[in-house]
Amino acid sequence: MTRKVSNFSDLIQRVTTSCFLHSFADDREEEYHSDSFGNKPQDEQGYYGEEKMVMGLKVISREEKKLKQMRALMEEVFEAVSAMKSAYVSLQEAHCTWDPQSLREADVAVVAQLKKLALLRDGFHGSVSTVEEDEGRRRRGGNAPYETVMKKEVKAKDLHKVKLGCVATLTSHENKARRPHPYTKRKLGCNSQMQEAGFVAAPSPEVLEATMAQVKEASKSFTSLLLSLMQDAKWDMAAAVRSIEAASDKYYNNPATSTTTVSTLHAKYALESYIFRKMFQGFDHESFYMDNNTLSSLLNPAQFRRDCFSQYHDMKSTDPSELLGVLPTCHFGKFCSNKYLSVVHPKMEESLFGDLVQHSLVSEGNHPRTRFYKEFLGVAKGVWLLHLLAFSFDPLPSKFEASSGAEFHPRYMETVVKFAGGRVPPGTVVGFSVSPGFKFRNGSVVKARVYLMARN
């Protein structure tokens, strides 16, 4: 789904435009057909409209021949376009709700029609171009949409070969139990190739930690934009920080502090804490409480985990704006709508932008193309991927957050504010949690991020 939908219309437009802008090559050999209607009246020039008689044979003119060829070509083009449209609709339906088998079948059908259209175009160009012109067009990337599909198929096949090679290597090592060190250079080489190709064999704490790092980066970018908009709108940042802290204390059932000690220079951390708290609400439920139907995970939990990991792989390289442009009301689209309305209060949006246009669009199930919403989608996609990945584990990793006033524990926490010498001063406690952490059954930990302050 990463490819723009316009790619299909581009391919169609190129074929049809070529048909109308270029003429077929002149065929010097005229077609003769026996005429059984010798008594047909003939005009003074010996023509019957587009036809003429030569020695008792009916001759089809070059113009009519080209017209017939063009009609036949266009009929094939429109048939292929109609078939591709039908296959693409099936591809959309297979994405929501998620059906891997139907998805693969629809994908094959779409690619097949793309190939057919490309062959029709190449056949047309072959009739009007010299060999040198064809070669020049290929060098300029004239078959870009089709070549893009083929390159991805070749890459997928190469990746499959890498997987098979790595599996063979692992099997070989398992059979050679006498060797004390199974991690040979060849095996490490396979792992390196698989990582470079973007393939992850199975969910692991390292993959989840890397995904969490992407969420943090997206959150920092969105927070910086939101903070600058607040400052431009002349917000009282100290009051905003106090409001966020009070809401945080209520959310975590902490006793409210009498005064705030968060510097306005560090307001971004309080704002980021607010965003994470809203985005991670419902994270422990398999559908963020958007759907209470849990039969799939209960009846076949192993298949449910595999489906989550498969969706993680498919979603990882997808542009969220492009996906929602095609499937605005899919599960991810509903998640984005719900979270945006939760994070951006109507009064906040009106204060920042002077209207409620984006709020209205999102409430109706649409997704604006504004910079602000695109930055938000970066955070939403990261949290969605993290959720899919977490539910790929057996058992599910435990999400934890540090509470206000808790002692700083370096094994489970990292501070967002750096201290001189890299050491946390004594008497420092957690002011508030910025982002959650995760604990795994094998003892691995993805640290929570916290804002530290002096004990009151």
Summary of the structure (lengths in Angstrom):
residues: 456
radius of gyration: 31.5
end to end distance: 52.6
largest distance: 114.5
contacts: 1248
relative contact order: 0.08
helix: 59%
strand: 9%
